């Protein structure tokens, strides 16, 4: 009897514990917070937008429950801690456990191991795209600078787990060498950080700390012919930074990491109020000189206050398609593109917003292949059309792509998977046009290319 009673009691307690996550969802005003970089599933609806029964209701309900059950963050945190301590594994796909308590972002593994590097064609395309951007900026009276923020494991590999390395040359190195040959201004932040003995990145985060951001700001200013000494300080450490990688592993955790905050004076204000440092556009007015237009990613969160202080006016944009058309509106003297090493492929995945450069060229030799173009009116630049297309075959590394028009040839940005795109004046497009490119050192044209939805 005692044994039977003990079994029943254990079973009852076990079932009760299993029901807590579900029963807790009945509590009033209960909201589960998202962890770092998480987007929680929305509550499901029985009917779709047109009032019909939602055929995906059960799937949506499952996704919502998995993201919203009671004590989710606490249970995930406990499970993560158990796996890390006992099995030495990470339950978060994007978090890699390093040595000595270090955490690394899983999205940097391809760069670190050289397992899936950008192809020669992608490096050539990225280089040409940055060259076109630099050319346009200079035509508008603005200096151009590209700066790749290093992955953490590129600077501090000694804390990484033992992994096979397939290639020593990395994307950032290949791109920097190609940009040097093309004459495009490129800042070597890798050398700048490696020259410092102290650690300038967070242990539990994928980004540089405030002192590392100060070093990057000084190097950017120097590359633009300006002076600043933010890295010299003073700095005041404070244990108030919750690492993004730590938050992925422990969404309910409250461990804070020390950050050396700049204790000097940064004199700038905001032209419009901001919600956070992650805003798509941050516009500032400072005590410096000149005007800056900067395209940045999350590494700009700690970087932008220094540069806001350096310039009289600045705009910091996180839009994936670089809005170079804003140079005139912002009266920019300098344009900076900051992009983290792991995301260099973005340079061949997005089309910068700027008028395509007009070229003059010789007669071309026609090819038999044909391709289709699509065109849509540009919302960013009134009077311009965004043209996209794909070449029938993968072009050579040296290929340049032009769209033929009555007034000349417009050069396009090269994209991945033989794609291309460019902004051309609406008046330049007719019902049928030609695409011209250089293949194997000779210029050829692809005829009978149909444009669709031309306004």
C-alpha positions in Angstrom: 0.0 0.0 0.0 2.8 2.4 0.9 4.6 1.6 -2.4 1.3 2.1 -4.4 0.6 5.4 -2.6 4.1 6.6 -3.3 3.8 5.8 -7.0 0.5 7.6 -7.2 1.8 10.7 -5.3 4.9 10.9 -7.6 2.7 10.5 -10.7 0.3 13.2 -9.5 3.1 15.6 -8.7 4.8 15.0 -12.0 1.6 15.6 -14.0 0.9 18.7 -12.0 4.3 20.1 -12.8 3.7 19.3 -16.5 0.4 21.2 -16.4 1.9 24.4 -14.8 3.1 25.9 -18.2 -0.4 25.4 -19.6 -2.5 26.3 -16.6 -0.4 29.4 -16.0 -1.6 30.8 -19.3 -5.0 31.3 -17.7 -3.7 33.9 -15.3 -4.9 37.4 -16.0 -2.5 40.0 -17.5 0.2 37.4 -18.1 2.7 38.3 -20.8 5.8 36.5 -21.7 8.6 38.8 -22.7 10.8 38.0 -25.8 14.4 37.2 -25.3 17.2 38.9 -27.1 16.6 39.1 -30.9 13.4 37.0 -30.5 10.2 37.7 -32.4 7.3 35.8 -30.6 4.5 34.3 -32.6 1.2 36.3 -32.5 -2.0 34.8 -31.0 -3.8 32.7 -33.6 -7.1 33.6 -35.2 -9.9 31.2 -36.2 -10.6 33.2 -39.2 -8.4 34.9 -41.8 -8.5 38.4 -43.1 -11.5 37.7 -45.4 -13.6 36.1 -42.7 -13.1 32.5 -43.8 -11.9 29.7 -41.5 -8.2 29.9 -41.1 -6.7 26.6 -42.5 -3.4 27.2 -40.7 -5.0 27.8 -37.2 -3.5 24.7 -35.6 -0.1 25.4 -36.9 -0.3 29.0 -35.7 -1.7 27.9 -32.3 1.3 25.5 -31.9 3.8 28.2 -32.7 2.0 30.7 -30.4 1.9 28.2 -27.5 5.6 27.3 -27.9 6.5 31.0 -27.6 3.9 31.9 -24.8 3.6 29.1 -22.3 3.8 30.1 -18.6 7.3 30.5 -17.2 8.7 30.0 -20.7 11.7 32.3 -20.2 12.6 30.8 -16.8 12.3 27.2 -18.1 14.4 28.0 -21.1 17.0 29.6 -18.9 17.1 26.6 -16.6 17.4 24.1 -19.4 20.1 26.2 -21.1 22.1 26.3 -17.9 21.8 22.6 -17.3 23.0 21.8 -20.9 25.9 24.2 -20.6 27.1 22.9 -17.2 26.5 19.2 -17.7 26.7 18.5 -21.4 28.8 21.6 -22.4 26.4 22.3 -25.2 24.4 25.4 -26.3 20.7 25.1 -26.8 20.7 28.2 -29.0 21.7 27.6 -32.6 23.2 31.0 -32.9 25.3 30.9 -29.8 28.6 29.0 -29.7 30.2 28.2 -26.4 33.9 29.2 -26.2 36.6 28.7 -23.6 36.8 30.7 -20.4 33.2 31.7 -20.4 33.3 33.4 -23.8 30.3 33.3 -26.2 30.5 33.7 -29.9 27.8 34.3 -32.6 27.2 31.1 -34.6 26.6 33.2 -37.8 30.4 33.9 -37.9 31.5 30.2 -38.2 31.7 30.3 -42.0 34.0 33.3 -41.9 36.1 31.7 -39.1 36.5 28.3 -40.7 36.5 29.4 -44.3 33.9 26.8 -45.0 31.6 28.9 -47.2 33.4 32.0 -48.4 32.3 34.5 -51.0 33.2 33.4 -54.5 35.6 35.4 -56.7 32.6 36.6 -58.6 30.9 37.8 -55.4 34.0 39.6 -54.3 34.3 41.3 -57.7 30.6 42.3 -57.7 30.9 43.7 -54.1 34.0 45.6 -55.1 32.4 47.1 -58.2 29.2 48.0 -56.3 31.3 49.9 -53.7 33.2 51.6 -56.5 30.0 52.8 -58.1 28.8 54.1 -54.7 32.1 55.9 -54.1 32.0 57.4 -57.6 28.5 58.8 -57.0 29.4 60.2 -53.6 32.4 62.0 -55.0 30.3 63.4 -57.9 28.1 64.9 -55.1 31.0 66.4 -53.3 31.1 63.9 -50.5 34.1 61.7 -49.4 33.3 58.0 -49.3 34.7 55.4 -46.8 33.9 51.7 -46.4 34.7 50.0 -43.0 34.2 46.4 -42.2 33.7 45.7 -38.4 35.6 42.5 -37.5 33.8 39.4 -36.2 34.8 38.8 -32.6 36.4 35.5 -33.4 38.6 37.1 -36.0 40.2 39.2 -33.3 40.0 36.8 -30.3 40.3 33.3 -31.7 42.1 32.0 -28.6 38.8 31.5 -26.8 37.1 29.6 -29.7 36.6 25.8 -29.4 38.8 23.6 -31.6 37.4 23.7 -35.1 38.8 22.8 -38.5 39.9 25.8 -40.6 39.5 25.2 -44.4 40.9 28.5 -45.6 43.1 31.2 -44.1 42.0 34.0 -46.5 38.7 35.5 -45.3 36.1 37.5 -47.1 37.1 40.8 -45.5 40.8 40.4 -46.6 39.8 39.5 -50.2 37.4 42.4 -50.4 40.0 44.9 -48.9 42.6 43.8 -51.4 40.2 44.2 -54.3 39.0 47.6 -53.1 42.7 48.8 -52.9 43.2 47.8 -56.6 39.9 49.6 -57.5 41.0 52.7 -55.6 38.0 52.7 -53.1 38.7 54.0 -49.7 38.6 51.1 -47.2 39.4 51.3 -43.5 41.4 48.4 -42.0 39.8 48.1 -38.6 41.3 44.6 -38.2 44.8 46.0 -37.9 43.6 48.8 -35.6 42.1 46.4 -33.1 44.9 43.8 -33.3 47.4 46.5 -32.4 45.7 46.9 -29.0 46.7 44.5 -26.2 43.4 45.0 -24.2 40.2 43.2 -25.1 37.8 45.6 -26.8 34.8 43.3 -27.4 32.4 42.0 -24.8 32.8 38.4 -23.5 29.1 37.6 -23.5 28.1 39.7 -26.6 29.0 39.7 -30.3 30.0 43.4 -30.4 32.7 45.7 -29.4 32.4 47.6 -26.1 32.3 51.4 -25.7 36.0 51.6 -25.7 36.3 49.6 -28.9 33.7 51.9 -30.4 35.8 54.9 -29.5 38.8 53.3 -31.3 36.7 52.7 -34.4 35.4 56.3 -34.3 39.0 57.7 -34.1 40.1 55.5 -37.0 37.0 56.6 -39.1 37.7 60.2 -38.4 41.4 59.8 -39.3 40.5 58.1 -42.6 38.3 61.1 -43.4 41.1 63.6 -42.7 39.6 64.6 -39.3 41.0 64.4 -35.8 39.5 62.9 -32.6 41.0 61.3 -29.5 38.0 59.5 -28.0 40.1 56.3 -27.3 42.3 58.3 -24.9 39.3 58.6 -22.6 38.5 59.1 -19.8 36.4 56.0 -19.3 34.4 54.8 -16.3 33.5 51.0 -16.1 30.1 50.0 -15.1 28.5 46.5 -14.9 25.4 47.5 -16.8 25.6 45.6 -20.1 23.5 42.6 -20.8 25.1 40.7 -23.7 23.0 39.7 -26.7 24.5 36.2 -26.8 23.9 35.8 -23.0 20.3 36.9 -23.5 19.8 34.2 -26.2 21.0 31.5 -23.8 19.4 32.9 -20.7 16.3 35.0 -21.5 15.4 35.2 -17.8 19.0 35.8 -16.7 20.1 39.1 -15.2 23.9 38.9 -15.4 25.5 42.1 -16.4 28.9 42.6 -18.0 31.2 45.5 -17.4 31.4 48.2 -20.1 34.0 51.0 -20.0 31.7 54.0 -20.7 33.2 57.1 -22.1 33.3 59.7 -19.2 34.2 62.7 -21.4 31.8 65.1 -22.9 29.9 64.2 -26.0 28.0 67.3 -27.1 25.2 66.5 -29.5 21.4 66.5 -29.6 18.8 64.7 -31.7 16.9 66.4 -34.5 13.9 64.2 -33.7 13.4 62.0 -30.6 14.5 58.4 -30.9 13.1 55.2 -29.3 16.4 53.4 -29.1 19.8 53.1 -30.6 18.3 50.5 -33.0 16.1 53.1 -34.8 16.3 52.9 -38.6 17.3 56.6 -38.8 19.0 58.7 -36.2 19.6 62.4 -37.0 21.8 64.4 -34.7 23.3 67.9 -34.4 26.7 68.2 -32.8 29.4 70.8 -32.1 31.8 69.5 -34.8 32.1 70.5 -38.4 30.6 69.2 -41.6 27.8 66.7 -42.3 27.9 62.9 -42.1 25.7 60.3 -43.8 26.5 56.9 -42.3 25.0 53.5 -43.1 25.6 51.2 -40.2 24.4 48.0 -38.5 24.2 47.0 -34.9 27.9 47.8 -34.4 26.9 51.4 -34.8 24.8 51.3 -31.6 27.9 52.3 -29.5 29.7 54.0 -32.3 27.3 56.7 -33.4 27.5 59.0 -30.3 31.2 59.6 -31.0 30.6 60.5 -34.6 27.6 62.6 -33.7 29.9 64.6 -31.5 32.4 64.9 -34.3 30.1 66.4 -36.9 27.8 69.5 -37.0 25.0 67.3 -38.6 24.8 63.5 -39.0 22.4 60.9 -40.1 22.9 57.2 -39.1 20.8 54.8 -41.2 20.1 51.1 -40.7 18.2 50.6 -44.0 19.6 47.6 -45.9 19.4 49.5 -49.3 21.8 52.4 -48.9 19.9 55.6 -49.5 22.6 57.6 -51.3 20.0 59.8 -52.8 19.9 61.5 -49.4 23.4 63.0 -49.8 21.9 66.3 -51.2 19.1 66.6 -48.7 21.6 66.1 -45.8 24.3 68.2 -47.5 26.7 65.4 -46.6 30.4 66.0 -46.8 31.2 62.5 -45.8 29.5 59.1 -46.5 30.6 56.1 -44.4 29.4 52.5 -44.9 30.0 50.3 -41.8 29.2 46.6 -42.2 30.2 43.7 -40.0 32.4 41.0 -41.5 29.8 38.3 -41.3 27.3 40.3 -43.5 29.6 41.3 -46.4 27.3 39.4 -48.7 24.7 42.1 -48.2 26.8 44.1 -50.7 25.6 41.8 -53.5 22.1 41.3 -52.2 20.7 44.9 -52.0 20.6 47.7 -54.6 21.8 51.1 -53.3 19.3 53.9 -54.0 21.1 56.3 -56.4 20.9 57.2 -60.1 22.8 54.7 -62.2 25.9 56.3 -63.8 25.6 57.1 -67.5 28.4 55.7 -69.7 29.4 56.0 -73.3 30.4 52.8 -75.1 31.2 51.3 -78.5 29.0 49.1 -80.6 28.3 45.7 -79.2 28.0 42.2 -80.6 24.5 40.7 -80.2 24.0 37.4 -78.4 21.2 34.9 -79.0 20.2 34.6 -75.3 17.3 36.7 -74.0 16.2 37.6 -70.5 13.4 39.5 -68.9 13.6 42.8 -67.0 11.1 44.0 -64.5 10.7 47.6 -63.7 8.8 49.5 -61.0 8.5 53.2 -60.2 10.8 54.2 -57.4 9.2 55.5 -54.2 12.5 56.8 -53.0 13.4 58.8 -56.1 10.4 60.2 -58.0 10.9 60.2 -61.7 13.2 57.1 -61.5 12.5 53.4 -62.2 14.1 50.5 -60.4 15.1 47.9 -63.0 15.9 44.3 -62.0 16.9 41.3 -64.0 19.0 38.1 -64.2 21.6 37.2 -66.8 21.0 34.0 -68.7 24.4 32.7 -67.5 26.7 33.5 -64.7 29.0 36.3 -65.8 32.8 36.4 -65.5 34.3 38.3 -62.5 35.2 41.3 -64.7 31.7 41.6 -66.2 30.1 45.0 -66.2 26.4 45.3 -66.9 24.8 48.2 -68.8 21.3 49.1 -69.7 21.2 50.7 -73.1 19.0 53.8 -73.5 18.7 56.5 -76.1 21.1 58.9 -74.2 23.7 56.2 -73.5 24.4 53.2 -71.3 23.5 53.0 -67.6 25.8 50.8 -65.5 24.0 48.4 -63.1 24.9 47.0 -59.7 25.8 43.3 -59.8 23.9 41.0 -57.5 24.3 37.4 -56.4 23.0 34.5 -58.6 23.6 36.5 -61.9 21.3 39.2 -60.8 21.6 43.0 -61.4 19.7 46.1 -60.6 19.8 49.9 -61.2 17.8 53.1 -61.0 17.3 54.9 -64.3 15.2 57.9 -65.4 11.6 56.9 -66.2 11.9 58.6 -69.6 14.8 56.4 -70.6 12.8 53.2 -70.7 10.8 52.1 -73.7 8.7 49.0 -74.4 11.8 47.1 -75.6 15.4 47.8 -74.6 18.8 46.1 -74.6 21.1 44.9 -71.9 24.8 45.3 -72.6 27.7 43.7 -70.7 31.3 42.8 -71.1 32.0 39.1 -71.2 35.5 37.6 -71.7 37.0 41.1 -72.3 34.6 41.9 -75.1 31.3 43.8 -75.0 28.1 42.0 -76.0 24.5 42.8 -75.8 21.4 40.8 -74.9 18.5 41.8 -77.1 14.7 41.4 -77.0 14.6 42.0 -73.2 11.0 42.9 -72.2 10.3 45.4 -69.5 7.2 44.8 -67.3 5.1 47.3 -65.4 7.0 50.3 -66.7 5.1 53.4 -65.4 
